[in-house]
Amino acid sequence: MFNTALYQQIDIEVLKEIVDKSPSFWVLFSKEEFRSTIANCNNSSTLGLDKLSWSHLKTVFKHNECLTNIINIANAYINLGYWLAHFKRLTVVVIFKLNKQLYNTPKSFRPIVLLNTLGKLIEKVIGERL
C-alpha cells in the first residue's frame, strides 16, 4: 500500500537540506568566447532561416566592430531576460532516409530544424559557458 504521509515527510526533509546561496551575476560575453565557439562550427552546415552560413559569420567576426555589436546584442538579451521572437522561429524540413523500402513510417524520414544562425550562435556561446 502506498503511504503518502511518509513521502510527504521525506519531501520536507529534503527541502530542509537546501542551503541558501547568494545570487551569482552573469559576466558579460567576451570576443574570445564568440570566436572560439564559432571556430568549432562546420562551414558546410545548411543555411539558417536568415540565410547566413557559419562562414558568413566567421567573415563578419573578423571585423572587431561587428563582433562587438553582436556581443552587445547578446549581453542585452541576458540583461533584459528577453529573447526576440525572430530567434524563436524555426522551419522543419523533412527529408527521406536513403535505402528504405517503404516510406510509410516516421522512421523513414529525418527532420532537420532550421533556426536563425545568429540566434543559434548566441545559444551555443551560452551553452559553452554553462
N, C-alpha and C positions, 0 to 999 in steps of 0.2 A: 504494500500500500504506500502511496506517495504522501510524505509528511511535509506539507507546505510550511508549517511553522518552523521546522528545522532549517529548511532552505532560506527562509527569511532571516533567521538568526545568523546564518553563515554569511549572507549578503551584507548584513550590517557590520559584522566583524571585519569583513574585507574592506569596507569603506573607512573604518577607523584606522587602517594601516596606511592610508593615503596621506602623504606628507605635503603640506603646502609649500610651494616653491615660488620664489619671486618670478615675475614675468621676465622673459628674455626679449630683447629687441632685435628686430631684423636689421642686419648690416646691409648697407647699400651694395648693389651689384658692382662688380669691377670689370674692367675691359678684359682682364685675363680670364675671368670666368666665361665670358661670352666667346672669346677667341678659342679657348680650349674645348668648349662644348661644340662649337661649330666645326672645329677641325676634325672631330670624330664623325661628322655627318657625311653620308655617302652622296657624292655628286650625281650618281646615276638614279637616284630616287625619283619617283613620279612627282610632277609639279603639284603644288598645293592649290587650294581654291583661289589664291591670289596670283596664280601663275608664276610664282617665284620658285626657283630651284635653290638648292644649297649652294651651288656655285655662284648664283647671283648674289646671295647674302655674303658669301666669302669675299666677293669683289667689293661689295659695299663696305664691309668691315675693314678694308684696307685704309679707308679714309677715317681718321680719328673723329672728325666732326660728326659724321654719320653714325658711327658706333656710339659716340657719346649721346646723341639724340635718342637712339634706340634704348640705351641703358636708362636714360631719364624717363622714358615711357614705361619701362619695366618697373623702375623704382616707384613711379606714381601709382601703378596698379597695386603694388604691395601696400603702399602707404594709405591709399584710399580704400583698399579692400574691395575693389571692384574690377571685374573682368569684362571687357567690352563684348557686346553681343556679336560683333564682327569676328571675334576669335572663337566663338562658340559654335558657329555654323560649320556644318560638315556635309560632305556628299559621300554616299556609299556607292561604289562601283562593284558590281558583281561580275566575276569572270569565271569561265568554265575551267575546271581542272582537266588536264590532258589525260588521255587514255582511259576514259571512263566509258563503259559500255552503255549505261543508261544515265540520263540526266533528270531523273525523277525524284531524287533525294537531295536534301540540303548538303550532304557531304560531297556532292559532285561539284560544288561551287565554292569559290573563295571570295569573300567580301573584302574589299580594300576601302579603308576610310581615308578620305582626303580632307585635310584640315588646312587652315591658313598657316603658311610656312613660318611667318614671323611669330605668330602665337605659339606654334609648336616649339620654336627655338626657346622662347621665354619659359615655357613649361619644362623643357629639357634642362635649362640652367637651374631652375628651382629644384627639379628632381636631383640633379647632381649635388646641389648643396645639402639637400635633406639626406 
